[in-house]
Amino acid sequence: MYASDVIALAGNPNSGKTTAFNHYTGARQHVGNYPGITVEKKEGTAKLDGKNIILVDLPGTYSLTAYSLEEIVARKVLAEERPGAVIDVLNAGVLNRNLYLSVQLLELGMPIVLALNMMDEAESQGLKVNIKRLEELTGIKCFPCVARNGEGLEPALRAAVELAKETKGKGKPLEISYGTDLDLTLNDMTPLIEENKVLTDFYPARWVALKFLENDTEVIDRAKKANPQITEKLEGMVDKVTKHLKTTMDTYPEALIADYRYGWINSILKNGVIENQEEVFSRTDFSDKIDRVLTHRIVGPVILLLVLYCLYYVTIQIGAYPNDWVSAFFDWLSGLMGDLLENSPGIKSLVCDGIIAGVGGVLGFVPLIMIMFLFISILEDSGYMARVAYMMDRIFRIFGLHGASIMPFIISGGIAGGCAVPGVMATRTLRSPLERLATILTLPFMMCGAKIPVIMLFTSVFFEKHQALYMSLFTVAGWVVALLVALFLRHTIIPGKSTPFVMELPPYRMPVASGVVIHTWERTWQYIKKAGTVILAISILMWASMTYPSPSDEQEAQIHGQIEAIQANTALSDEEKEAQVAELENSDQSSHLANSYAGRLGRSLEPITKYAGFDWQTNIALIGGIMAKEVVLTTMGTAYSLGAVDEDDTTSLKDKVANDPHWNASPANTMAFLVFTLLYSPCFVTLLVIRQETGKWRWTFWSLFFNLGLAFVAAVIVKHLMT
């Protein structure tokens, strides 16, 4: 229950909060203790336009985490007595420290007004605060004040009373990113807290989750009394991420949360709020020195492109050898199983052509994927990824996206190797529904980990000397298309103003070796697990669709008769007989594949897709890719195995692609295929997550059909430009 005529005063000790309270209330105040504790309780009344406004002077605190009685009392008053709004009194000379409490008030969902006290002292020290810029970046009304003479206090109170009436004492809780590990845990904990109403009568669900991560004993004890079973589950989630952070980054959730909060604050102050920031931040630390170069307006983006190119170059150079070893293993395994299952043609085809050829085509890229994930983990754990977001904000504004959209883009594969599923979920931190929707609909254009094997295979075959360059260009192309589509969306079907950007910049850290290894393995294992589950199932499904319906007994008898006729022809040498039989069998397999269920579907689309240079076999692979992009290679592996000239041939998929007339006849076919693969429909799981996050099927279908249409048009253009 809130009261619009009750305003709370909050602030750090020595911020001038009590001085402001005394000026507002004069002799109209009374002092006592909160029931059962020896913490001072002050209440009073202030006159505003002839009306009495009740003011509550909260105990001075640095945060709202239960480290002291004062902090427990402050948040209890805010959450349970629910004043209409809060005037947060800050020492203008040390905004970076005082704003830490402001962040937590916002996370609690309190409507607040900022009173920047001691402005006269700050200005005498040469400090200049851009109040308008601070309001723009935070969305909070800010007032320069001098509490000891009352300057600026009345406008702050008036704004607080108006805010209380407008919001009815309940603002939208601030949600900032705390890094991938904690964000994913918060995303799991928050719905569980909401569904089971764990303290949600007083606190936002995400705030409760944060208190669990901060090991706030007071909140945890209350949650245990309210719902012990759910509390046990929540504590299990916290234990898991705590151990993970300790192992990977040698830190704890409380420290990481504090880092990101201060990063959020400093990004505001350095974004035009403190106009003479060189003087204010005179104690330049190691991170600041590095940032002068890495986030420089011109040098920074150049370094980013070099990092991207080096990532691909080193991955390709180092990964070539283990990649060949893995491919050779699957070739050997296919030959071995073929010999063992020689007397069971149906099972042999399933195992060799369906499972080994399909899944092996994906797993063959595990060494390359692992090396790429290794370097990406180093970039993330060092703090460089956050700087990438900071630099890209200037560009994102032009295209109608929010600066915070960058992290979902990066997670989705902005620096190759991500996944659109967690990327879509990461958009929850965006405040604007329009910017969030635009971000969700453009994330699938990124170079996700599923597209990398496909593009890497074809670039290694046809652009071997410049493979790293082409991989980099495809990654950049994904960004360019995403931004152009975002610009189109924001000026047509989801128009609206862009909101100001605030980005937390965590301090640079030397990556912990164990953390890099674990992060690399976790992502690689997800890739492997997907190949062993989803990809395996789809491989079998695609094999079945390319195998059935089976040839009739009459057709088989006809082929056998032709083979016998060749072998009985005494005019032919043994070598000639073997070559003709192999050619006949291959022709039979190709004819069978063309008349299978998958072949019929592929051929039915060929009159349209031929304009992009796709034959019916390519159509089959791309259709499978809608289920999961890795299936493009899986299907190709199966198709090439079914169509092999020699059943004992174990030539790798790479060599088969290189020798296939459709691909080596024209680079235009290859380039059009790669452009289409980069841009077309997101995978099935991503489509479901888009439905879940937007709440509407129409955006799911938009992402499916718009992306398909855009990819096809782009492929046709590329095909004809290169022909």
Helices and strands as residue ranges (DSSP letters): E 3-11, H 17-25, E 29-33, E 40-48, E 51-57, H 69-76, I 77-81, E 83-91, G 92-94, H 95-107, E 112-117, H 119-124, H 131-138, E 142-144, G 147-149, H 153-167, H 180-195, H 205-213, H 217-226, H 228-249, H 253-268, I 269-273, H 277-280, H 286-294, H 299-340, H 345-348, I 349-356, H 357-363, H 366-382, H 384-398, G 403-405, H 406-409, I 410-414, H 420-425, G 426-429, H 433-442, G 443-445, H 451-462, G 464-466, H 467-490, H 513-532, H 534-547, H 553-568, H 574-595, H 597-609, G 610-612, H 616-627, H 631-642, H 653-659, H 661-664, H 667-679, H 684-694, H 697-722
